[in-house]
Amino acid sequence: MLFDIIGLIGVLMILVVYAAVQIDKMDVKSVRYSAVNAVGAVLILVSLLMTFNLASFVIEIAWLAISLFGLFNALRRGK
């Protein structure tokens, strides 16, 4: 149950920032956008420790890697 809650928090974080982008409340090149996506992906990965699913694991690793790349670029730009 705890791992499900952790994973759902991660999903909620990713969905909220995606919605914020769609309503022009957040810039996809911002530090905050990439950081929230990275944390969300990590929380979903934590939830997969209890109930592993290979497809979910692969997409979350990719999501985390892309988010970290975006975070690095945003920090380099100073946004």
mmCIF file of the N, C-alpha and C atoms, coordinates in Angstrom:
data_MODEL
# 
_entry.id   MODEL 
# 
loop_
_atom_site.group_PDB 
_atom_site.id 
_atom_site.type_symbol 
_atom_site.label_atom_id 
_atom_site.label_alt_id 
_atom_site.label_comp_id 
_atom_site.label_asym_id 
_atom_site.label_entity_id 
_atom_site.label_seq_id 
_atom_site.pdbx_PDB_ins_code 
_atom_site.Cartn_x 
_atom_site.Cartn_y 
_atom_site.Cartn_z 
_atom_site.occupancy 
_atom_site.B_iso_or_equiv 
_atom_site.pdbx_formal_charge 
_atom_site.auth_seq_id 
_atom_site.auth_comp_id 
_atom_site.auth_asym_id 
_atom_site.auth_atom_id 
_atom_site.pdbx_PDB_model_num 
ATOM 1   N N  . MET A 1 1  ? 0.815  -1.198 0.000   1.00 0.00 ? 1  MET A N  1 
ATOM 2   C CA . MET A 1 1  ? 0.000  0.000  0.000   1.00 0.00 ? 1  MET A CA 1 
ATOM 3   C C  . MET A 1 1  ? 0.864  1.270  0.000   1.00 0.00 ? 1  MET A C  1 
ATOM 4   N N  . LEU A 1 2  ? 1.906  1.285  0.831   1.00 0.00 ? 2  LEU A N  1 
ATOM 5   C CA . LEU A 1 2  ? 2.785  2.454  0.889   1.00 0.00 ? 2  LEU A CA 1 
ATOM 6   C C  . LEU A 1 2  ? 3.458  2.699  -0.458  1.00 0.00 ? 2  LEU A C  1 
ATOM 7   N N  . PHE A 1 3  ? 3.902  1.617  -1.109  1.00 0.00 ? 3  PHE A N  1 
ATOM 8   C CA . PHE A 1 3  ? 4.563  1.776  -2.404  1.00 0.00 ? 3  PHE A CA 1 
ATOM 9   C C  . PHE A 1 3  ? 3.587  2.283  -3.465  1.00 0.00 ? 3  PHE A C  1 
ATOM 10  N N  . ASP A 1 4  ? 2.335  1.871  -3.375  1.00 0.00 ? 4  ASP A N  1 
ATOM 11  C CA . ASP A 1 4  ? 1.314  2.384  -4.293  1.00 0.00 ? 4  ASP A CA 1 
ATOM 12  C C  . ASP A 1 4  ? 1.114  3.880  -4.101  1.00 0.00 ? 4  ASP A C  1 
ATOM 13  N N  . ILE A 1 5  ? 1.079  4.323  -2.864  1.00 0.00 ? 5  ILE A N  1 
ATOM 14  C CA . ILE A 1 5  ? 0.900  5.749  -2.570  1.00 0.00 ? 5  ILE A CA 1 
ATOM 15  C C  . ILE A 1 5  ? 2.089  6.548  -3.095  1.00 0.00 ? 5  ILE A C  1 
ATOM 16  N N  . ILE A 1 6  ? 3.286  6.029  -2.874  1.00 0.00 ? 6  ILE A N  1 
ATOM 17  C CA . ILE A 1 6  ? 4.492  6.701  -3.376  1.00 0.00 ? 6  ILE A CA 1 
ATOM 18  C C  . ILE A 1 6  ? 4.438  6.822  -4.898  1.00 0.00 ? 6  ILE A C  1 
ATOM 19  N N  . GLY A 1 7  ? 4.074  5.741  -5.564  1.00 0.00 ? 7  GLY A N  1 
ATOM 20  C CA . GLY A 1 7  ? 3.968  5.769  -7.018  1.00 0.00 ? 7  GLY A CA 1 
ATOM 21  C C  . GLY A 1 7  ? 2.896  6.725  -7.503  1.00 0.00 ? 7  GLY A C  1 
ATOM 22  N N  . LEU A 1 8  ? 1.760  6.753  -6.822  1.00 0.00 ? 8  LEU A N  1 
ATOM 23  C CA . LEU A 1 8  ? 0.683  7.664  -7.210  1.00 0.00 ? 8  LEU A CA 1 
ATOM 24  C C  . LEU A 1 8  ? 1.074  9.122  -7.019  1.00 0.00 ? 8  LEU A C  1 
ATOM 25  N N  . ILE A 1 9  ? 1.857  9.412  -6.001  1.00 0.00 ? 9  ILE A N  1 
ATOM 26  C CA . ILE A 1 9  ? 2.363  10.780 -5.821  1.00 0.00 ? 9  ILE A CA 1 
ATOM 27  C C  . ILE A 1 9  ? 3.249  11.147 -7.008  1.00 0.00 ? 9  ILE A C  1 
ATOM 28  N N  . GLY A 1 10 ? 4.105  10.214 -7.441  1.00 0.00 ? 10 GLY A N  1 
ATOM 29  C CA . GLY A 1 10 ? 4.946  10.452 -8.609  1.00 0.00 ? 10 GLY A CA 1 
ATOM 30  C C  . GLY A 1 10 ? 4.127  10.709 -9.859  1.00 0.00 ? 10 GLY A C  1 
ATOM 31  N N  . VAL A 1 11 ? 3.096  9.903  -10.067 1.00 0.00 ? 11 VAL A N  1 
ATOM 32  C CA . VAL A 1 11 ? 2.219  10.083 -11.227 1.00 0.00 ? 11 VAL A CA 1 
ATOM 33  C C  . VAL A 1 11 ? 1.542  11.449 -11.160 1.00 0.00 ? 11 VAL A C  1 
ATOM 34  N N  . LEU A 1 12 ? 1.035  11.801 -9.992  1.00 0.00 ? 12 LEU A N  1 
ATOM 35  C CA . LEU A 1 12 ? 0.367  13.093 -9.816  1.00 0.00 ? 12 LEU A CA 1 
ATOM 36  C C  . LEU A 1 12 ? 1.316  14.252 -10.122 1.00 0.00 ? 12 LEU A C  1 
ATOM 37  N N  . MET A 1 13 ? 2.557  14.155 -9.663  1.00 0.00 ? 13 MET A N  1 
ATOM 38  C CA . MET A 1 13 ? 3.529  15.213 -9.933  1.00 0.00 ? 13 MET A CA 1 
ATOM 39  C C  . MET A 1 13 ? 3.738  15.394 -11.436 1.00 0.00 ? 13 MET A C  1 
ATOM 40  N N  . ILE A 1 14 ? 3.921  14.291 -12.146 1.00 0.00 ? 14 ILE A N  1 
ATOM 41  C CA . ILE A 1 14 ? 4.163  14.364 -13.587 1.00 0.00 ? 14 ILE A CA 1 
ATOM 42  C C  . ILE A 1 14 ? 2.943  14.926 -14.306 1.00 0.00 ? 14 ILE A C  1 
ATOM 43  N N  . LEU A 1 15 ? 1.769  14.477 -13.906 1.00 0.00 ? 15 LEU A N  1 
ATOM 44  C CA . LEU A 1 15 ? 0.552  14.959 -14.560 1.00 0.00 ? 15 LEU A CA 1 
ATOM 45  C C  . LEU A 1 15 ? 0.292  16.433 -14.287 1.00 0.00 ? 15 LEU A C  1 
ATOM 46  N N  . VAL A 1 16 ? 0.560  16.882 -13.069 1.00 0.00 ? 16 VAL A N  1 
ATOM 47  C CA . VAL A 1 16 ? 0.327  18.289 -12.728 1.00 0.00 ? 16 VAL A CA 1 
ATOM 48  C C  . VAL A 1 16 ? 1.249  19.207 -13.531 1.00 0.00 ? 16 VAL A C  1 
ATOM 49  N N  . VAL A 1 17 ? 2.536  18.854 -13.637 1.00 0.00 ? 17 VAL A N  1 
ATOM 50  C CA . VAL A 1 17 ? 3.422  19.732 -14.407 1.00 0.00 ? 17 VAL A CA 1 
ATOM 51  C C  . VAL A 1 17 ? 3.094  19.683 -15.893 1.00 0.00 ? 17 VAL A C  1 
ATOM 52  N N  . TYR A 1 18 ? 2.646  18.538 -16.377 1.00 0.00 ? 18 TYR A N  1 
ATOM 53  C CA . TYR A 1 18 ? 2.242  18.450 -17.781 1.00 0.00 ? 18 TYR A CA 1 
ATOM 54  C C  . TYR A 1 18 ? 1.011  19.327 -18.029 1.00 0.00 ? 18 TYR A C  1 
ATOM 55  N N  . ALA A 1 19 ? 0.060  19.267 -17.124 1.00 0.00 ? 19 ALA A N  1 
ATOM 56  C CA . ALA A 1 19 ? -1.128 20.124 -17.241 1.00 0.00 ? 19 ALA A CA 1 
ATOM 57  C C  . ALA A 1 19 ? -0.732 21.594 -17.163 1.00 0.00 ? 19 ALA A C  1 
ATOM 58  N N  . ALA A 1 20 ? 0.211  21.928 -16.287 1.00 0.00 ? 20 ALA A N  1 
ATOM 59  C CA . ALA A 1 20 ? 0.665  23.312 -16.157 1.00 0.00 ? 20 ALA A CA 1 
ATOM 60  C C  . ALA A 1 20 ? 1.278  23.816 -17.457 1.00 0.00 ? 20 ALA A C  1 
ATOM 61  N N  . VAL A 1 21 ? 1.992  22.956 -18.148 1.00 0.00 ? 21 VAL A N  1 
ATOM 62  C CA . VAL A 1 21 ? 2.552  23.325 -19.449 1.00 0.00 ? 21 VAL A CA 1 
ATOM 63  C C  . VAL A 1 21 ? 1.427  23.586 -20.448 1.00 0.00 ? 21 VAL A C  1 
ATOM 64  N N  . GLN A 1 22 ? 0.434  22.720 -20.441 1.00 0.00 ? 22 GLN A N  1 
ATOM 65  C CA . GLN A 1 22 ? -0.662 22.836 -21.412 1.00 0.00 ? 22 GLN A CA 1 
ATOM 66  C C  . GLN A 1 22 ? -1.488 24.103 -21.225 1.00 0.00 ? 22 GLN A C  1 
ATOM 67  N N  . ILE A 1 23 ? -1.546 24.612 -19.990 1.00 0.00 ? 23 ILE A N  1 
ATOM 68  C CA . ILE A 1 23 ? -2.310 25.852 -19.746 1.00 0.00 ? 23 ILE A CA 1 
ATOM 69  C C  . ILE A 1 23 ? -1.381 27.061 -19.626 1.00 0.00 ? 23 ILE A C  1 
ATOM 70  N N  . ASP A 1 24 ? -0.161 26.913 -20.128 1.00 0.00 ? 24 ASP A N  1 
ATOM 71  C CA . ASP A 1 24 ? 0.835  27.998 -20.172 1.00 0.00 ? 24 ASP A CA 1 
ATOM 72  C C  . ASP A 1 24 ? 1.193  28.558 -18.801 1.00 0.00 ? 24 ASP A C  1 
ATOM 73  N N  . LYS A 1 25 ? 1.244  27.691 -17.796 1.00 0.00 ? 25 LYS A N  1 
ATOM 74  C CA . LYS A 1 25 ? 1.656  28.115 -16.456 1.00 0.00 ? 25 LYS A CA 1 
ATOM 75  C C  . LYS A 1 25 ? 3.075  27.681 -16.121 1.00 0.00 ? 25 LYS A C  1 
ATOM 76  N N  . MET A 1 26 ? 3.691  26.905 -17.019 1.00 0.00 ? 26 MET A N  1 
ATOM 77  C CA . MET A 1 26 ? 5.048  26.439 -16.773 1.00 0.00 ? 26 MET A CA 1 
ATOM 78  C C  . MET A 1 26 ? 5.790  26.301 -18.098 1.00 0.00 ? 26 MET A C  1 
ATOM 79  N N  . ASP A 1 27 ? 7.066  26.643 -18.068 1.00 0.00 ? 27 ASP A N  1 
ATOM 80  C CA . ASP A 1 27 ? 7.943  26.534 -19.233 1.00 0.00 ? 27 ASP A CA 1 
ATOM 81  C C  . ASP A 1 27 ? 8.631  25.166 -19.206 1.00 0.00 ? 27 ASP A C  1 
ATOM 82  N N  . VAL A 1 28 ? 8.561  24.440 -20.300 1.00 0.00 ? 28 VAL A N  1 
ATOM 83  C CA . VAL A 1 28 ? 9.182  23.115 -20.346 1.00 0.00 ? 28 VAL A CA 1 
ATOM 84  C C  . VAL A 1 28 ? 10.702 23.172 -20.234 1.00 0.00 ? 28 VAL A C  1 
ATOM 85  N N  . LYS A 1 29 ? 11.282 24.331 -20.430 1.00 0.00 ? 29 LYS A N  1 
ATOM 86  C CA . LYS A 1 29 ? 12.735 24.468 -20.319 1.00 0.00 ? 29 LYS A CA 1 
ATOM 87  C C  . LYS A 1 29 ? 13.161 24.949 -18.933 1.00 0.00 ? 29 LYS A C  1 
ATOM 88  N N  . SER A 1 30 ? 12.231 25.030 -18.001 1.00 0.00 ? 30 SER A N  1 
ATOM 89  C CA . SER A 1 30 ? 12.560 25.513 -16.658 1.00 0.00 ? 30 SER A CA 1 
ATOM 90  C C  . SER A 1 30 ? 13.149 24.399 -15.796 1.00 0.00 ? 30 SER A C  1 
ATOM 91  N N  . VAL A 1 31 ? 13.905 24.821 -14.794 1.00 0.00 ? 31 VAL A N  1 
ATOM 92  C CA . VAL A 1 31 ? 14.460 23.887 -13.813 1.00 0.00 ? 31 VAL A CA 1 
ATOM 93  C C  . VAL A 1 31 ? 13.323 23.148 -13.117 1.00 0.00 ? 31 VAL A C  1 
ATOM 94  N N  . ARG A 1 32 ? 12.299 23.863 -12.733 1.00 0.00 ? 32 ARG A N  1 
ATOM 95  C CA . ARG A 1 32 ? 11.192 23.277 -11.981 1.00 0.00 ? 32 ARG A CA 1 
ATOM 96  C C  . ARG A 1 32 ? 10.510 22.150 -12.759 1.00 0.00 ? 32 ARG A C  1 
ATOM 97  N N  . TYR A 1 33 ? 10.257 22.372 -14.027 1.00 0.00 ? 33 TYR A N  1 
ATOM 98  C CA . TYR A 1 33 ? 9.599  21.351 -14.851 1.00 0.00 ? 33 TYR A CA 1 
ATOM 99  C C  . TYR A 1 33 ? 10.416 20.058 -14.865 1.00 0.00 ? 33 TYR A C  1 
ATOM 100 N N  . SER A 1 34 ? 11.686 20.168 -15.174 1.00 0.00 ? 34 SER A N  1 
ATOM 101 C CA . SER A 1 34 ? 12.531 18.971 -15.255 1.00 0.00 ? 34 SER A CA 1 
ATOM 102 C C  . SER A 1 34 ? 12.728 18.329 -13.887 1.00 0.00 ? 34 SER A C  1 
ATOM 103 N N  . ALA A 1 35 ? 12.860 19.140 -12.854 1.00 0.00 ? 35 ALA A N  1 
ATOM 104 C CA . ALA A 1 35 ? 13.057 18.598 -11.502 1.00 0.00 ? 35 ALA A CA 1 
ATOM 105 C C  . ALA A 1 35 ? 11.826 17.824 -11.032 1.00 0.00 ? 35 ALA A C  1 
ATOM 106 N N  . VAL A 1 36 ? 10.657 18.378 -11.245 1.00 0.00 ? 36 VAL A N  1 
ATOM 107 C CA . VAL A 1 36 ? 9.431  17.691 -10.823 1.00 0.00 ? 36 VAL A CA 1 
ATOM 108 C C  . VAL A 1 36 ? 9.256  16.397 -11.615 1.00 0.00 ? 36 VAL A C  1 
ATOM 109 N N  . ASN A 1 37 ? 9.542  16.422 -12.900 1.00 0.00 ? 37 ASN A N  1 
ATOM 110 C CA . ASN A 1 37 ? 9.461  15.197 -13.699 1.00 0.00 ? 37 ASN A CA 1 
ATOM 111 C C  . ASN A 1 37 ? 10.450 14.143 -13.210 1.00 0.00 ? 37 ASN A C  1 
ATOM 112 N N  . ALA A 1 38 ? 11.656 14.561 -12.878 1.00 0.00 ? 38 ALA A N  1 
ATOM 113 C CA . ALA A 1 38 ? 12.662 13.614 -12.392 1.00 0.00 ? 38 ALA A CA 1 
ATOM 114 C C  . ALA A 1 38 ? 12.240 12.998 -11.059 1.00 0.00 ? 38 ALA A C  1 
ATOM 115 N N  . VAL A 1 39 ? 11.764 13.820 -10.144 1.00 0.00 ? 39 VAL A N  1 
ATOM 116 C CA . VAL A 1 39 ? 11.316 13.305 -8.844  1.00 0.00 ? 39 VAL A CA 1 
ATOM 117 C C  . VAL A 1 39 ? 10.113 12.382 -9.033  1.00 0.00 ? 39 VAL A C  1 
ATOM 118 N N  . GLY A 1 40 ? 9.194  12.773 -9.881  1.00 0.00 ? 40 GLY A N  1 
ATOM 119 C CA . GLY A 1 40 ? 8.042  11.921 -10.164 1.00 0.00 ? 40 GLY A CA 1 
ATOM 120 C C  . GLY A 1 40 ? 8.460  10.560 -10.695 1.00 0.00 ? 40 GLY A C  1 
ATOM 121 N N  . ALA A 1 41 ? 9.403  10.546 -11.615 1.00 0.00 ? 41 ALA A N  1 
ATOM 122 C CA . ALA A 1 41 ? 9.896  9.281  -12.176 1.00 0.00 ? 41 ALA A CA 1 
ATOM 123 C C  . ALA A 1 41 ? 10.557 8.424  -11.100 1.00 0.00 ? 41 ALA A C  1 
ATOM 124 N N  . VAL A 1 42 ? 11.338 9.051  -10.228 1.00 0.00 ? 42 VAL A N  1 
ATOM 125 C CA . VAL A 1 42 ? 11.984 8.308  -9.140  1.00 0.00 ? 42 VAL A CA 1 
ATOM 126 C C  . VAL A 1 42 ? 10.936 7.686  -8.218  1.00 0.00 ? 42 VAL A C  1 
ATOM 127 N N  . LEU A 1 43 ? 9.900  8.453  -7.887  1.00 0.00 ? 43 LEU A N  1 
ATOM 128 C CA . LEU A 1 43 ? 8.856  7.912  -7.011  1.00 0.00 ? 43 LEU A CA 1 
ATOM 129 C C  . LEU A 1 43 ? 8.130  6.730  -7.660  1.00 0.00 ? 43 LEU A C  1 
ATOM 130 N N  . ILE A 1 44 ? 7.888  6.820  -8.946  1.00 0.00 ? 44 ILE A N  1 
ATOM 131 C CA . ILE A 1 44 ? 7.268  5.690  -9.649  1.00 0.00 ? 44 ILE A CA 1 
ATOM 132 C C  . ILE A 1 44 ? 8.217  4.491  -9.649  1.00 0.00 ? 44 ILE A C  1 
ATOM 133 N N  . LEU A 1 45 ? 9.512  4.734  -9.845  1.00 0.00 ? 45 LEU A N  1 
ATOM 134 C CA . LEU A 1 45 ? 10.485 3.643  -9.790  1.00 0.00 ? 45 LEU A CA 1 
ATOM 135 C C  . LEU A 1 45 ? 10.507 2.995  -8.408  1.00 0.00 ? 45 LEU A C  1 
ATOM 136 N N  . VAL A 1 46 ? 10.400 3.800  -7.363  1.00 0.00 ? 46 VAL A N  1 
ATOM 137 C CA . VAL A 1 46 ? 10.338 3.251  -6.002  1.00 0.00 ? 46 VAL A CA 1 
ATOM 138 C C  . VAL A 1 46 ? 9.126  2.332  -5.875  1.00 0.00 ? 46 VAL A C  1 
ATOM 139 N N  . SER A 1 47 ? 7.997  2.761  -6.411  1.00 0.00 ? 47 SER A N  1 
ATOM 140 C CA . SER A 1 47 ? 6.796  1.922  -6.325  1.00 0.00 ? 47 SER A CA 1 
ATOM 141 C C  . SER A 1 47 ? 6.976  0.601  -7.057  1.00 0.00 ? 47 SER A C  1 
ATOM 142 N N  . LEU A 1 48 ? 7.816  0.590  -8.080  1.00 0.00 ? 48 LEU A N  1 
ATOM 143 C CA . LEU A 1 48 ? 8.054  -0.633 -8.836  1.00 0.00 ? 48 LEU A CA 1 
ATOM 144 C C  . LEU A 1 48 ? 8.915  -1.643 -8.067  1.00 0.00 ? 48 LEU A C  1 
ATOM 145 N N  . LEU A 1 49 ? 9.516  -1.222 -6.961  1.00 0.00 ? 49 LEU A N  1 
ATOM 146 C CA . LEU A 1 49 ? 10.276 -2.156 -6.128  1.00 0.00 ? 49 LEU A CA 1 
ATOM 147 C C  . LEU A 1 49 ? 9.356  -3.221 -5.530  1.00 0.00 ? 49 LEU A C  1 
ATOM 148 N N  . MET A 1 50 ? 8.115  -2.840 -5.261  1.00 0.00 ? 50 MET A N  1 
ATOM 149 C CA . MET A 1 50 ? 7.165  -3.782 -4.668  1.00 0.00 ? 50 MET A CA 1 
ATOM 150 C C  . MET A 1 50 ? 6.519  -4.662 -5.741  1.00 0.00 ? 50 MET A C  1 
ATOM 151 N N  . THR A 1 51 ? 6.086  -4.052 -6.817  1.00 0.00 ? 51 THR A N  1 
ATOM 152 C CA . THR A 1 51 ? 5.438  -4.791 -7.899  1.00 0.00 ? 51 THR A CA 1 
ATOM 153 C C  . THR A 1 51 ? 6.132  -4.409 -9.201  1.00 0.00 ? 51 THR A C  1 
ATOM 154 N N  . PHE A 1 52 ? 7.120  -5.205 -9.582  1.00 0.00 ? 52 PHE A N  1 
ATOM 155 C CA . PHE A 1 52 ? 7.923  -4.872 -10.750 1.00 0.00 ? 52 PHE A CA 1 
ATOM 156 C C  . PHE A 1 52 ? 7.136  -5.091 -12.032 1.00 0.00 ? 52 PHE A C  1 
ATOM 157 N N  . ASN A 1 53 ? 7.323  -4.165 -12.958 1.00 0.00 ? 53 ASN A N  1 
ATOM 158 C CA . ASN A 1 53 ? 6.738  -4.260 -14.293 1.00 0.00 ? 53 ASN A CA 1 
ATOM 159 C C  . ASN A 1 53 ? 7.796  -3.729 -15.246 1.00 0.00 ? 53 ASN A C  1 
ATOM 160 N N  . LEU A 1 54 ? 8.281  -4.576 -16.131 1.00 0.00 ? 54 LEU A N  1 
ATOM 161 C CA . LEU A 1 54 ? 9.397  -4.203 -17.000 1.00 0.00 ? 54 LEU A CA 1 
ATOM 162 C C  . LEU A 1 54 ? 9.075  -3.004 -17.883 1.00 0.00 ? 54 LEU A C  1 
ATOM 163 N N  . ALA A 1 55 ? 7.904  -2.976 -18.482 1.00 0.00 ? 55 ALA A N  1 
ATOM 164 C CA . ALA A 1 55 ? 7.554  -1.859 -19.363 1.00 0.00 ? 55 ALA A CA 1 
ATOM 165 C C  . ALA A 1 55 ? 7.527  -0.546 -18.582 1.00 0.00 ? 55 ALA A C  1 
ATOM 166 N N  . SER A 1 56 ? 6.947  -0.554 -17.398 1.00 0.00 ? 56 SER A N  1 
ATOM 167 C CA . SER A 1 56 ? 6.905  0.656  -16.575 1.00 0.00 ? 56 SER A CA 1 
ATOM 168 C C  . SER A 1 56 ? 8.306  1.065  -16.142 1.00 0.00 ? 56 SER A C  1 
ATOM 169 N N  . PHE A 1 57 ? 9.130  0.088  -15.812 1.00 0.00 ? 57 PHE A N  1 
ATOM 170 C CA . PHE A 1 57 ? 10.507 0.368  -15.418 1.00 0.00 ? 57 PHE A CA 1 
ATOM 171 C C  . PHE A 1 57 ? 11.270 1.048  -16.550 1.00 0.00 ? 57 PHE A C  1 
ATOM 172 N N  . VAL A 1 58 ? 11.143 0.519  -17.760 1.00 0.00 ? 58 VAL A N  1 
ATOM 173 C CA . VAL A 1 58 ? 11.864 1.069  -18.916 1.00 0.00 ? 58 VAL A CA 1 
ATOM 174 C C  . VAL A 1 58 ? 11.410 2.504  -19.193 1.00 0.00 ? 58 VAL A C  1 
ATOM 175 N N  . ILE A 1 59 ? 10.099 2.756  -19.191 1.00 0.00 ? 59 ILE A N  1 
ATOM 176 C CA . ILE A 1 59 ? 9.624  4.115  -19.490 1.00 0.00 ? 59 ILE A CA 1 
ATOM 177 C C  . ILE A 1 59 ? 10.046 5.090  -18.397 1.00 0.00 ? 59 ILE A C  1 
ATOM 178 N N  . GLU A 1 60 ? 10.060 4.662  -17.155 1.00 0.00 ? 60 GLU A N  1 
ATOM 179 C CA . GLU A 1 60 ? 10.457 5.569  -16.069 1.00 0.00 ? 60 GLU A CA 1 
ATOM 180 C C  . GLU A 1 60 ? 11.955 5.845  -16.071 1.00 0.00 ? 60 GLU A C  1 
ATOM 181 N N  . ILE A 1 61 ? 12.760 4.874  -16.440 1.00 0.00 ? 61 ILE A N  1 
ATOM 182 C CA . ILE A 1 61 ? 14.209 5.119  -16.575 1.00 0.00 ? 61 ILE A CA 1 
ATOM 183 C C  . ILE A 1 61 ? 14.440 6.131  -17.693 1.00 0.00 ? 61 ILE A C  1 
ATOM 184 N N  . ALA A 1 62 ? 13.732 5.963  -18.806 1.00 0.00 ? 62 ALA A N  1 
ATOM 185 C CA . ALA A 1 62 ? 13.854 6.921  -19.916 1.00 0.00 ? 62 ALA A CA 1 
ATOM 186 C C  . ALA A 1 62 ? 13.361 8.294  -19.480 1.00 0.00 ? 62 ALA A C  1 
ATOM 187 N N  . TRP A 1 63 ? 12.235 8.354  -18.783 1.00 0.00 ? 63 TRP A N  1 
ATOM 188 C CA . TRP A 1 63 ? 11.673 9.619  -18.313 1.00 0.00 ? 63 TRP A CA 1 
ATOM 189 C C  . TRP A 1 63 ? 12.656 10.312 -17.373 1.00 0.00 ? 63 TRP A C  1 
ATOM 190 N N  . LEU A 1 64 ? 13.263 9.546  -16.485 1.00 0.00 ? 64 LEU A N  1 
ATOM 191 C CA . LEU A 1 64 ? 14.240 10.102 -15.556 1.00 0.00 ? 64 LEU A CA 1 
ATOM 192 C C  . LEU A 1 64 ? 15.469 10.616 -16.300 1.00 0.00 ? 64 LEU A C  1 
ATOM 193 N N  . ALA A 1 65 ? 15.986 9.851  -17.236 1.00 0.00 ? 65 ALA A N  1 
ATOM 194 C CA . ALA A 1 65 ? 17.179 10.271 -17.987 1.00 0.00 ? 65 ALA A CA 1 
ATOM 195 C C  . ALA A 1 65 ? 16.904 11.546 -18.778 1.00 0.00 ? 65 ALA A C  1 
ATOM 196 N N  . ILE A 1 66 ? 15.774 11.605 -19.447 1.00 0.00 ? 66 ILE A N  1 
ATOM 197 C CA . ILE A 1 66 ? 15.432 12.804 -20.224 1.00 0.00 ? 66 ILE A CA 1 
ATOM 198 C C  . ILE A 1 66 ? 15.234 13.999 -19.298 1.00 0.00 ? 66 ILE A C  1 
ATOM 199 N N  . SER A 1 67 ? 14.591 13.775 -18.160 1.00 0.00 ? 67 SER A N  1 
ATOM 200 C CA . SER A 1 67 ? 14.374 14.864 -17.197 1.00 0.00 ? 67 SER A CA 1 
ATOM 201 C C  . SER A 1 67 ? 15.689 15.379 -16.630 1.00 0.00 ? 67 SER A C  1 
ATOM 202 N N  . LEU A 1 68 ? 16.607 14.466 -16.332 1.00 0.00 ? 68 LEU A N  1 
ATOM 203 C CA . LEU A 1 68 ? 17.914 14.900 -15.816 1.00 0.00 ? 68 LEU A CA 1 
ATOM 204 C C  . LEU A 1 68 ? 18.689 15.674 -16.874 1.00 0.00 ? 68 LEU A C  1 
ATOM 205 N N  . PHE A 1 69 ? 18.589 15.257 -18.117 1.00 0.00 ? 69 PHE A N  1 
ATOM 206 C CA . PHE A 1 69 ? 19.214 15.988 -19.211 1.00 0.00 ? 69 PHE A CA 1 
ATOM 207 C C  . PHE A 1 69 ? 18.611 17.400 -19.298 1.00 0.00 ? 69 PHE A C  1 
ATOM 208 N N  . GLY A 1 70 ? 17.283 17.498 -19.235 1.00 0.00 ? 70 GLY A N  1 
ATOM 209 C CA . GLY A 1 70 ? 16.614 18.799 -19.262 1.00 0.00 ? 70 GLY A CA 1 
ATOM 210 C C  . GLY A 1 70 ? 16.995 19.655 -18.069 1.00 0.00 ? 70 GLY A C  1 
ATOM 211 N N  . LEU A 1 71 ? 17.096 19.032 -16.902 1.00 0.00 ? 71 LEU A N  1 
ATOM 212 C CA . LEU A 1 71 ? 17.483 19.755 -15.692 1.00 0.00 ? 71 LEU A CA 1 
ATOM 213 C C  . LEU A 1 71 ? 18.898 20.310 -15.822 1.00 0.00 ? 71 LEU A C  1 
ATOM 214 N N  . PHE A 1 72 ? 19.813 19.494 -16.320 1.00 0.00 ? 72 PHE A N  1 
ATOM 215 C CA . PHE A 1 72 ? 21.181 19.941 -16.535 1.00 0.00 ? 72 PHE A CA 1 
ATOM 216 C C  . PHE A 1 72 ? 21.214 21.137 -17.488 1.00 0.00 ? 72 PHE A C  1 
ATOM 217 N N  . ASN A 1 73 ? 20.489 21.049 -18.584 1.00 0.00 ? 73 ASN A N  1 
ATOM 218 C CA . ASN A 1 73 ? 20.462 22.148 -19.549 1.00 0.00 ? 73 ASN A CA 1 
ATOM 219 C C  . ASN A 1 73 ? 19.834 23.406 -18.966 1.00 0.00 ? 73 ASN A C  1 
ATOM 220 N N  . ALA A 1 74 ? 18.768 23.245 -18.202 1.00 0.00 ? 74 ALA A N  1 
ATOM 221 C CA . ALA A 1 74 ? 18.107 24.414 -17.581 1.00 0.00 ? 74 ALA A CA 1 
ATOM 222 C C  . ALA A 1 74 ? 19.034 25.082 -16.575 1.00 0.00 ? 74 ALA A C  1 
ATOM 223 N N  . LEU A 1 75 ? 19.729 24.283 -15.793 1.00 0.00 ? 75 LEU A N  1 
ATOM 224 C CA . LEU A 1 75 ? 20.673 24.857 -14.826 1.00 0.00 ? 75 LEU A CA 1 
ATOM 225 C C  . LEU A 1 75 ? 21.826 25.571 -15.529 1.00 0.00 ? 75 LEU A C  1 
ATOM 226 N N  . ARG A 1 76 ? 22.275 25.000 -16.630 1.00 0.00 ? 76 ARG A N  1 
ATOM 227 C CA . ARG A 1 76 ? 23.358 25.612 -17.404 1.00 0.00 ? 76 ARG A CA 1 
ATOM 228 C C  . ARG A 1 76 ? 22.928 26.952 -17.996 1.00 0.00 ? 76 ARG A C  1 
ATOM 229 N N  . ARG A 1 77 ? 21.657 27.018 -18.420 1.00 0.00 ? 77 ARG A N  1 
ATOM 230 C CA . ARG A 1 77 ? 21.114 28.261 -18.970 1.00 0.00 ? 77 ARG A CA 1 
ATOM 231 C C  . ARG A 1 77 ? 20.780 29.275 -17.879 1.00 0.00 ? 77 ARG A C  1 
ATOM 232 N N  . GLY A 1 78 ? 20.629 28.777 -16.651 1.00 0.00 ? 78 GLY A N  1 
ATOM 233 C CA . GLY A 1 78 ? 20.284 29.676 -15.544 1.00 0.00 ? 78 GLY A CA 1 
ATOM 234 C C  . GLY A 1 78 ? 18.802 29.983 -15.452 1.00 0.00 ? 78 GLY A C  1 
ATOM 235 N N  . LYS A 1 79 ? 17.960 29.083 -15.952 1.00 0.00 ? 79 LYS A N  1 
ATOM 236 C CA . LYS A 1 79 ? 16.496 29.288 -15.919 1.00 0.00 ? 79 LYS A CA 1 
ATOM 237 C C  . LYS A 1 79 ? 15.916 28.686 -14.672 1.00 0.00 ? 79 LYS A C  1 
# 
